[in-house]
């Protein structure tokens, strides 16, 4: 039984989705290391890294960049999310995992 799956423009098919997840997993430690270096608190760093990885997953340009530029993009998103978490903690006393 053959299944026909239609992929709308802008949507990922399952092989693209799996490929992105696999590639994102390879960036996870790098992303977390930027966050923990800046924040020095594990809970904040985990939250910032999770949000940065979600941002990166949706970043269409990330997947076509060469490795040097990809690392730069990971650093930019990690730093931005780390600073957001720090500001949020100072303002409210809590962290956000939803962005």
Residue, then its C-alpha position, 0 to 999 in steps of 0.5 A: x500500500x503506497x501512501x501519497x504525502x503532499x508537502x505544502x510549500x514551506x513545509x518539511x517532509x519527514x526526511x528533511x525534518x529528521x535531517x534538521x533534527x540530526x543536524x540540530x543535535x550536533x549543535x546542541x552542546x555548542x549552544x548550551x556551552x555559549x549559554x552556560x558560559x554567559x549565565x553560569x546558572x544551569x537552569x537559566x542556561x538550559x532555558x536559553x539553550x532550548x529557546x535558541x535551538x527552537x529559533x535555529x530549527x526555524x531559521x531557514x538560512x541556518x541550513x544553507x550556511x557553511x560551518x563557520x557561518x553556522x557556528x556564528x549564527x548559533x553563537x548569536x542566537x545563544x547570546x541573544x536568548x541568554x541575555x533575554x533570560x538574564x533580563x527576565x530573571x532580573x525583572x520577574x525573578x523567573x525564567x521562560x521556556x516558551x520565549 
